[in-house]
């Protein structure tokens, strides 16, 4: 089958689409609560150091693989070396696991946006609003389905007219919104202490756990080891500056994550005085604590509405990349057209996502390794499969296929200034770090260590 593969129309289109993939719910709730929990400024400093070393190495490798082969993960690894085709299969499993539960959370965001738009701020800020909502059977599935259909509508249109155009609009708007809301939050009375804690590194807060948490967040945030960057790289034009594009994606992703913390951490200080209990609420911080913050503010309804619009934009850009990766895999392997593949994958997401959503209500009795359905899906994808895929990617490119395939892609448009550093990171430092991440994450999830 020689059908011409879709592509982004420009390097900027690729950067916005890939940045949209990286910027998601992980940046807006996971980064702030991890930064708060693991030392504020020192966590951010470590994260920044890892982003320009560890993150750059993995992202340029995956994007280079995609552009060199013009295929999604399975086909890409098979084309480079048939012995590592199984790495592509593992990589493609990840988005099929993540996308259903990610869209469930996206449905929660749509629900809260609706609540703020209709003036239900006081109700949304009440203690039992969130838990009462997710425990229902029907309503969460309705919002989750709406979120999926919104995502599928963009993907079914195609790369240039759908994904690229949506990202070119949503990402600049997202940046404007997050700057505006951050500026508002840090100027509230009592926010200064939160800003100080969040931005100023304090070495006394450093621990090995801080380092591993920052590594894990980087891995999660930049859409690594789930086939997304390979897929998006396969849509990138051959004359695009790969090295520069990856750096710009990293910068955009990191700036959004840090600004998200400037919205959330100082706001919690305003509301609770910065208690560790409030800062450590994790995923529920966005849906339980922040509505209380907005409800207590002047113009809280307006600020809360803008915030959940921002979160929805971020969630949609990431879900688009996840669904597109699923669709690309199906198209490449089964030779289906985009419309058919999108509809079939969407049906799969609706079925699996509905079961995950019901895991907070009628199916909450189902526990796997002591975890509910969403937590278990998150554990398998993020704590197990993603580190394994990344390790195999580094080993296969570093020692078997050879890093020259990446050198050649980078040097199509510009010198690869970091070539020696990249090689050391790819072959030695990154694999060791990834093994440590895998051990730490699995040990933490299974309760073998406490953090």
C-alpha positions as CSV (number, residue, x, y, z in Angstrom):
1,X,0.0,0.0,0.0
2,X,1.7,3.2,-1.2
3,X,-0.7,5.8,0.2
4,X,1.1,9.1,0.9
5,X,1.5,9.6,4.6
6,X,0.0,12.7,6.2
7,X,2.5,15.4,7.4
8,X,2.6,18.7,9.3
9,X,2.7,21.7,6.9
10,X,5.5,23.4,8.8
11,X,8.0,23.0,11.6
12,X,6.0,25.4,13.7
13,X,3.0,23.2,13.2
14,X,4.9,20.2,14.4
15,X,6.2,22.1,17.5
16,X,2.8,23.3,18.5
17,X,1.3,19.8,18.0
18,X,4.1,18.0,19.9
19,X,4.0,20.7,22.6
20,X,0.2,20.2,22.8
21,X,0.9,16.5,23.4
22,X,3.3,17.2,26.2
23,X,1.2,19.9,27.8
24,X,-1.7,18.1,29.5
25,X,-3.2,17.3,32.8
26,X,0.2,16.1,34.1
27,X,1.5,19.6,33.8
28,X,-1.5,21.3,35.4
29,X,-2.1,19.1,38.5
30,X,0.7,16.5,38.7
31,X,3.7,18.9,38.4
32,X,2.4,21.4,41.0
33,X,1.6,18.9,43.6
34,X,4.9,17.0,43.2
35,X,6.8,20.2,43.4
36,X,4.9,21.2,46.5
37,X,5.4,17.7,48.1
38,X,9.1,17.3,47.2
39,X,10.6,20.6,48.2
40,X,9.3,23.4,45.9
41,X,12.2,25.2,44.4
42,X,14.7,22.3,44.7
43,X,12.3,20.0,42.8
44,X,12.0,22.6,40.0
45,X,15.8,23.1,39.8
46,X,16.3,19.3,39.5
47,X,13.5,19.0,36.9
48,X,15.1,21.8,34.8
49,X,18.5,20.0,34.8
50,X,16.9,16.7,33.9
51,X,14.8,18.3,31.1
52,X,17.9,19.7,29.2
53,X,19.8,16.4,29.5
54,X,17.7,13.3,30.1
55,X,14.5,14.6,28.5
56,X,16.3,16.0,25.4
57,X,18.0,12.7,24.8
58,X,14.8,10.6,24.9
59,X,12.7,13.1,22.9
60,X,15.2,13.6,20.1
61,X,15.7,9.8,19.8
62,X,12.0,9.1,19.5
63,X,11.3,11.9,17.1
64,X,14.3,10.9,15.0
65,X,13.1,7.3,14.8
66,X,9.7,8.5,13.6
67,X,11.1,10.8,10.9
68,X,13.8,8.4,9.7
69,X,11.2,5.6,9.1
70,X,8.0,7.6,8.4
71,X,6.1,5.0,10.5
72,X,4.4,4.7,13.9
73,X,6.2,2.7,16.6
74,X,5.7,-0.9,15.5
75,X,6.6,-0.3,11.9
76,X,9.5,2.0,12.9
77,X,11.3,-0.5,15.1
78,X,10.7,-3.3,12.6
79,X,12.1,-1.2,9.8
80,X,15.2,-0.3,11.8
81,X,15.9,-3.8,13.2
82,X,13.4,-6.7,13.1
83,X,14.8,-8.0,16.4
84,X,13.3,-4.9,18.2
85,X,9.8,-5.0,16.7
86,X,8.5,-6.1,20.1
87,X,9.7,-2.7,21.5
88,X,7.3,-1.1,19.1
89,X,4.5,-3.4,20.2
90,X,5.1,-2.5,23.9
91,X,5.2,1.2,23.0
92,X,1.9,1.0,21.1
93,X,0.2,-0.8,24.1
94,X,0.9,2.3,26.3
95,X,-1.4,4.8,24.6
96,X,-4.2,2.1,24.3
97,X,-4.0,1.8,28.1
98,X,-3.6,5.5,28.9
99,X,-6.2,7.0,26.5
100,X,-9.4,5.6,28.1
101,X,-8.6,6.7,31.7
102,X,-7.2,10.0,30.5
103,X,-10.5,10.7,28.7
104,X,-12.4,9.8,31.9
105,X,-10.4,12.6,33.7
106,X,-11.0,14.9,30.8
107,X,-14.8,14.3,31.3
108,X,-14.4,15.5,34.9
109,X,-12.8,18.7,33.6
110,X,-15.8,19.3,31.3
111,X,-18.1,18.7,34.2
112,X,-16.4,21.3,36.3
113,X,-16.2,23.8,33.5
114,X,-20.0,23.4,33.1
115,X,-20.5,23.9,36.8
116,X,-18.6,27.2,36.8
117,X,-20.2,28.4,33.5
118,X,-23.7,27.9,35.1
119,X,-22.8,29.6,38.4
120,X,-22.6,26.5,40.5
121,X,-19.4,27.6,42.2
122,X,-20.6,27.2,45.8
123,X,-21.8,23.7,45.0
124,X,-18.5,22.7,43.2
125,X,-16.5,24.0,46.3
126,X,-18.5,21.8,48.7
127,X,-16.6,18.9,50.4
128,X,-18.6,16.0,48.7
129,X,-19.3,17.5,45.3
130,X,-16.4,15.6,43.5
131,X,-16.7,12.3,45.3
132,X,-20.5,12.4,44.8
133,X,-20.1,13.1,41.1
134,X,-17.6,10.4,40.2
135,X,-19.5,7.8,42.3
136,X,-22.5,8.1,40.0
137,X,-23.0,5.6,37.1
138,X,-24.5,7.7,34.3
139,X,-23.4,11.3,34.5
140,X,-19.6,10.8,34.5
141,X,-20.0,8.6,31.4
142,X,-21.9,11.3,29.6
143,X,-19.2,13.9,30.2
144,X,-16.5,11.4,29.4
145,X,-18.2,10.6,26.1
146,X,-18.5,14.3,25.2
147,X,-14.8,14.7,25.8
148,X,-14.0,11.7,23.6
149,X,-16.2,12.9,20.7
150,X,-14.5,16.3,20.9
151,X,-11.1,14.6,20.6
152,X,-12.2,12.2,17.8
153,X,-13.7,15.1,15.7
154,X,-10.2,16.7,15.5
155,X,-8.4,13.4,14.8
156,X,-10.8,12.3,12.1
157,X,-10.2,15.5,10.1
158,X,-6.5,14.7,9.7
159,X,-3.0,15.9,10.6
160,X,-2.9,19.3,8.9
161,X,-6.6,20.3,9.0
162,X,-7.3,18.7,12.4
163,X,-4.4,18.2,14.7
164,X,-2.1,21.0,13.4
165,X,-4.8,23.6,13.1
166,X,-6.3,22.8,16.5
167,X,-2.9,22.9,18.1
168,X,-1.9,26.2,16.4
169,X,-5.0,27.8,17.9
170,X,-5.2,26.1,21.3
171,X,-1.6,26.3,22.4
172,X,-1.2,30.1,22.1
173,X,-4.6,30.6,23.8
174,X,-3.6,28.2,26.6
175,X,-0.3,30.2,27.1
176,X,-2.2,33.5,27.3
177,X,-4.7,32.1,29.8
178,X,-2.1,30.5,32.0
179,X,0.0,33.7,32.2
180,X,-3.1,35.7,33.0
181,X,-4.4,33.4,35.8
182,X,-0.9,33.0,37.2
183,X,-0.4,36.7,37.4
184,X,-3.8,37.0,39.2
185,X,-3.0,34.2,41.7
186,X,0.4,35.4,42.7
187,X,-0.9,38.9,43.5
188,X,-3.5,37.7,46.0
189,X,-2.9,38.5,49.7
190,X,-0.9,35.7,51.3
191,X,0.4,34.3,48.0
192,X,4.0,35.6,48.4
193,X,5.0,32.8,50.8
194,X,3.7,30.3,48.3
195,X,5.7,31.9,45.5
196,X,8.8,31.9,47.7
197,X,8.4,28.2,48.7
198,X,7.7,27.2,45.1
199,X,10.5,29.1,43.3
200,X,13.5,29.4,45.7
201,X,15.6,26.2,46.0
202,X,16.4,25.0,49.5
203,X,19.0,22.2,49.6
204,X,17.6,20.9,52.9
205,X,14.6,19.7,51.1
206,X,16.7,17.6,48.7
207,X,16.6,13.8,48.9
208,X,16.9,10.8,46.5
209,X,13.1,10.7,46.5
210,X,13.0,14.3,45.1
211,X,15.4,13.2,42.3
212,X,13.3,10.1,41.4
213,X,10.0,12.1,41.6
214,X,11.4,14.7,39.2
215,X,12.6,12.0,36.8
216,X,9.2,10.4,36.9
217,X,7.4,13.6,36.2
218,X,9.7,14.5,33.3
219,X,9.1,11.1,31.8
220,X,5.3,11.5,32.2
221,X,5.1,15.1,31.2
222,X,7.0,14.9,27.9
223,X,5.0,12.1,26.3
224,X,8.0,9.8,26.2
225,X,7.9,6.0,25.6
226,X,4.3,5.8,24.5
227,X,4.8,6.1,20.7
228,X,3.5,9.6,20.5
229,X,6.8,11.3,19.5
230,X,7.6,8.5,17.1
231,X,4.2,9.1,15.4
232,X,4.5,12.9,15.4
233,X,8.1,12.6,14.1
234,X,6.9,10.5,11.2
235,X,4.7,13.4,10.2
236,X,7.6,15.9,10.3
237,X,9.0,17.2,7.0
238,X,12.6,16.1,6.3
239,X,14.0,19.6,6.0
240,X,12.7,20.6,9.5
241,X,15.3,21.5,12.2
242,X,14.8,18.5,14.5
243,X,17.2,19.6,17.2
244,X,15.7,23.1,17.4
245,X,12.2,21.8,17.4
246,X,12.8,19.4,20.3
247,X,14.4,22.2,22.3
248,X,11.3,24.4,21.7
249,X,8.9,21.7,22.7
250,X,10.9,21.2,26.0
251,X,10.9,24.9,26.7
252,X,7.1,25.3,26.0
253,X,6.3,22.2,28.1
254,X,8.5,23.3,31.1
255,X,7.2,26.9,31.0
256,X,3.6,25.7,31.1
257,X,4.4,23.3,34.0
258,X,6.1,26.0,36.1
259,X,3.3,28.5,35.4
260,X,0.8,25.9,36.4
261,X,2.5,25.7,39.8
262,X,2.3,29.5,40.1
263,X,-1.5,29.2,39.7
264,X,-1.9,26.4,42.1
265,X,0.7,26.5,44.9
266,X,0.3,30.2,45.9
267,X,-3.5,29.8,45.6
268,X,-3.4,26.9,48.2
269,X,-1.2,29.1,50.4
270,X,-3.9,31.9,50.2
271,X,-6.6,29.4,51.1
272,X,-5.0,27.1,53.7
273,X,-1.8,28.9,54.7
274,X,0.3,26.4,52.8
275,X,-0.5,23.3,55.0
276,X,1.3,20.2,53.9
277,X,-2.1,18.4,54.0
278,X,-3.5,20.8,51.4
279,X,-0.5,20.7,49.2
280,X,-0.3,16.9,49.1
281,X,-3.8,16.2,47.9
282,X,-2.4,15.1,44.5
283,X,-4.9,14.5,41.8
284,X,-7.8,15.7,43.9
285,X,-6.1,19.1,44.3
286,X,-7.6,20.4,41.1
287,X,-11.2,19.1,41.8
288,X,-11.5,19.6,45.6
289,X,-9.1,22.2,46.8
290,X,-9.0,24.7,43.9
291,X,-12.8,25.1,43.6
292,X,-12.7,26.2,47.3
293,X,-9.9,28.7,46.4
294,X,-11.9,30.1,43.5
295,X,-15.1,30.3,45.7
296,X,-13.2,32.3,48.3
297,X,-11.9,34.8,45.7
298,X,-13.4,38.0,44.4
299,X,-14.4,37.3,40.8
300,X,-13.9,33.6,41.7
301,X,-16.5,32.4,39.1
302,X,-14.7,34.2,36.3
303,X,-11.2,33.0,37.4
304,X,-12.5,29.5,37.9
305,X,-14.2,29.4,34.5
306,X,-11.0,30.6,32.8
307,X,-9.0,28.0,34.7
308,X,-11.1,25.1,33.7
309,X,-11.2,26.3,30.1
310,X,-7.4,26.3,30.3
311,X,-7.3,22.8,31.7
312,X,-9.8,21.6,29.0
313,X,-7.5,23.0,26.3
314,X,-4.5,21.2,27.8
315,X,-6.4,18.0,28.3
316,X,-7.8,18.0,24.7
317,X,-4.4,18.7,23.1
318,X,-2.9,15.7,24.9
319,X,-5.9,13.4,24.3
320,X,-5.6,14.3,20.6
321,X,-2.0,13.1,20.5
322,X,-2.9,9.9,22.4
323,X,-5.9,9.1,20.0
324,X,-3.8,10.0,17.0
325,X,-1.1,7.6,18.1
326,X,-3.7,4.8,18.4
327,X,-5.2,5.6,15.0
328,X,-1.8,5.8,13.3
329,X,-0.9,2.4,14.7
330,X,-4.2,0.9,13.4
331,X,-3.8,2.6,10.0
332,X,-0.2,1.3,9.6
333,X,-0.9,-2.2,10.7
334,X,-4.3,-2.9,9.2
335,X,-4.2,-0.5,6.3
336,X,-7.5,1.1,7.2
337,X,-8.3,4.7,6.3
338,X,-8.3,7.4,8.9
339,X,-12.1,7.6,9.3
340,X,-12.6,3.9,9.9
341,X,-9.6,3.6,12.3
342,X,-10.8,6.6,14.3
343,X,-14.3,5.3,14.6
344,X,-13.2,1.8,15.7
345,X,-10.7,3.2,18.2
346,X,-13.3,5.6,19.6
347,X,-15.7,2.7,20.2
348,X,-12.9,0.9,22.1
349,X,-12.3,4.0,24.2
350,X,-16.0,4.4,25.0
351,X,-16.2,0.7,26.2
352,X,-13.0,0.6,28.2
353,X,-13.4,4.1,29.6
354,X,-16.9,3.4,30.7
355,X,-15.7,0.5,32.8
356,X,-13.0,2.7,34.3
357,X,-15.5,5.4,35.1
358,X,-17.7,2.9,36.8
359,X,-14.8,1.9,38.9
360,X,-15.5,4.9,41.2
361,X,-19.2,3.9,41.6
362,X,-21.0,0.6,40.8
363,X,-17.7,-1.2,40.1
364,X,-15.6,0.2,43.0
365,X,-15.4,-3.3,44.5
366,X,-13.0,-4.3,41.7
367,X,-9.4,-4.1,43.0
368,X,-6.3,-5.3,41.2
369,X,-3.2,-5.4,43.4
370,X,-5.2,-3.3,45.9
371,X,-5.8,-0.6,43.3
372,X,-9.0,0.6,41.6
373,X,-9.3,0.4,37.9
374,X,-8.0,3.9,37.0
375,X,-5.1,3.6,39.4
376,X,-4.2,0.2,38.1
377,X,-4.3,1.3,34.5
378,X,-2.1,4.3,35.5
379,X,0.3,2.0,37.3
380,X,0.8,-0.5,34.5
381,X,1.3,2.2,31.8
382,X,3.3,4.9,33.7
383,X,5.2,2.8,36.3
384,X,5.9,-0.3,34.3
385,X,5.6,-0.2,30.5
386,X,6.9,3.3,29.9
387,X,10.2,2.9,31.7
388,X,10.6,-0.5,30.0
389,X,10.0,0.9,26.5
390,X,12.4,3.8,27.2
391,X,15.1,1.4,28.4
392,X,14.7,-0.8,25.3
393,X,14.7,2.3,23.0
394,X,18.0,3.5,24.5
395,X,19.6,0.0,24.3
396,X,18.4,-0.8,20.8
397,X,19.5,2.6,19.3
398,X,22.7,2.9,21.4
399,X,24.1,-0.6,21.0
400,X,22.4,-2.5,18.1
401,X,20.8,-0.2,15.5
402,X,23.4,2.5,16.2
403,X,23.0,6.2,17.1
404,X,24.0,7.2,13.5
405,X,20.3,6.9,12.5
406,X,19.6,9.8,14.9
407,X,22.7,11.8,13.9
408,X,21.7,11.7,10.3
409,X,18.2,12.9,11.0
410,X,19.4,15.8,13.2
411,X,22.2,16.8,10.7
412,X,19.8,17.0,7.7
413,X,19.3,20.7,8.6
414,X,21.9,21.7,11.2
415,X,25.0,20.5,13.0
416,X,24.4,18.2,16.0
417,X,26.3,20.2,18.6
418,X,25.5,17.8,21.5
419,X,26.5,14.6,19.6
420,X,29.1,13.4,22.1
421,X,27.0,14.3,25.1
422,X,23.9,12.7,23.5
423,X,25.8,9.5,22.8
424,X,26.9,9.1,26.5
425,X,23.4,9.9,27.7
426,X,21.8,7.5,25.3
427,X,24.1,4.5,25.9
428,X,24.9,4.8,29.6
429,X,23.3,7.5,31.8
430,X,19.7,7.4,30.5
431,X,19.3,3.6,30.8
432,X,20.7,3.6,34.3
433,X,18.3,6.4,35.3
434,X,15.4,4.6,33.7
435,X,16.1,1.4,35.6
436,X,16.1,3.4,38.8
437,X,12.9,5.1,37.9
438,X,11.3,1.7,37.2
439,X,12.5,0.2,40.5
440,X,11.4,3.3,42.5
441,X,8.0,3.6,40.8
442,X,7.1,-0.1,41.2
443,X,8.3,-0.2,44.8
444,X,6.3,2.9,45.7
445,X,3.1,1.6,44.0
446,X,3.4,-1.8,45.7
447,X,4.0,-0.2,49.1
448,X,7.6,-1.5,49.4
449,X,8.8,2.0,50.1
450,X,7.0,5.0,51.6
451,X,7.5,8.5,50.4
